[in-house]
Amino acid sequence: MHLYIKQRIFTWGDKFSVYDESGNEKYVVEGEIFTFGKKLHLYDLAGKELAYIEQQLLTFLPRYMIYRGGEEFAEVVKEFTFFHPEYTVSGPGWCVRGDFFDHDYEVTDGTAVVASVTKEWFALGDAYEISFGDGVDEIAALAVVLVIDACIDAQRN
């Protein structure tokens, strides 16, 4: 299964549309503006919140919490490494490695690939393709990808 994330340009705050393989909009991501730290909401097309992402402030390395149904689902922490950035996703026990500056990375559970992400280079605004492994919780994996994008965006700015 594949999903495609397309950032909406010329908007206040972060806004993304997530499309399925047929090009139909499947999810919407909206960021809060005028807040301390990044806060993102992942909604289905009916407006139901599927996940909430909140950046933890006053930490040495970037740290984000992912909530589902009001409960903490996962914590994503950027690890201290010298050569290649690496993220740990506690909760589901995932690890994220790859070339983050080129947006070409994989989320793994230690043995199998949960999701792989590649950036589409010739698109207006940021656009990504996410390929999921069999039986993967796509909402959880999508939330992790959104956290990685928030970390990369913070590094660029």
N, C-alpha and C positions, 0 to 999 in steps of 0.2 A: 504494500500500500504506500502511496505517495501523497504528501500534502505540499502545498506551495504557499509561502508567506510573501506577501507584497505589502511594503510600507506605503501608506498613503502620504503623499507629499502635500505641501502647502496647508498643513493643519497645525493647530496648537496642540502640543503634547504628542505623545506616541500614539499612533493609530495604525493598525495592521489589519489586513484582511487575510484570511486563510482559506485557500481553495482546495477542492478535491481534484482528482485526476482528470475529471471531465471539465474543469474550469468553473464549477459552481461554487459560490461562496459557502463555506461550511462553518466558520467561526469568525469572531471579531475580537480584536484585542484593543483595549483602550487604556491609556495611561492617565494618571491623575496629574494635573498641573498645579503649580504653586504648592508643592509639598517638599518636605525634606526627605531626600532619598527617592529612589525610583519605586513607583507603585503601579502595577499593571493588573488589569482584570481581563480574563478570558471568558467570553460569552458565546453561547450558541446563538442561532439566528432568532430564537424566540426571546432572547434577552436574559436567559437564565445564566447566572455566573457558574462557570465550571471550575475555575481556579483563580486564586488571587496570589500575586507575587509582591513581596515587600522587601526592600533592601534594608539590611541592618546597618545602622550608622555607628560611628566611633569604633570601628574594627580595623585591625592592622591590614588584613586582606579582604577583598570583596566577599560579602556574605549575604545570601538572599534566602528568605523563607518562602515556601510554597504551601498554600492552604487550599484544601478542598472541602467543601461543605462546612466551612468554619473551623475545621480541624487542621493542625499542622501535618502536612504530608511528607515534606522533604526539606532539607537544608542543603543549599548549594554553596560550596566554599572554594574559592580559588586557592590552590596550593602554592607554597613558596618553592619555585623551581628556577633554575638559571637559564635553561635553554629553550624548553618548550612549555608553554602554559598547560596547566592541568587542573581539572576541577574534580572535586569529590561530591557525590550526591548521596548524603546519608538519608536513610528512610528506605528507598528501594535498593541501596547498595550499589549504585552505578558509579562509573568513572568516565570522565570526558577527556579525550586526547585528540590532538591533531594540529593543523595549521589554522589557528583562530583568526589571524590577520587576513587570511584568504578565505575565511569561512568554509573550510573544508575539514571537517572533524567527525568523530564517531563517539557515540554514547554506548558504553558496553556494560554488561553485568559481570565482567570478569572472564567469561568464556564466549558469550555470544554478543553480536551487535544488536543493540536495542534500536538505535536510529543512526543514520548517517546524514550529514548536512553538507550541501554544496551551495555556493553562491552563484547566482546568475549575474554575470558581469555587465552585460549590455542592456540593463534595465534602468528605467527612470525611477530612482529611489532604490532602497535595498529590496532584493528579492532572493528567496532561498527555496531550494527543493529539499524536502525531508523524506527519506526512505525509511520505513519502519520494518523491523523484524516481525516474524510471525507471532501472533498472540500478544503483542506489546500494547500496553495501555497508552493510546495515542495522546490523551489529554496530559498525562504525566510527562511523557517524552516531549511534547510540544511546550509545556511549561518550562522544562529544563533548557530547551533551545532558546526560549525567550529570555531566560536569565543570562545565558551566554551572550546573546546579542546585546543585552543591557550592559554587561561588563565590557564588551568590546567598544560599545558606543561611549561609555564613560572614559575609557583609555584614550579614545580619539579626541575627545573634547577636553 
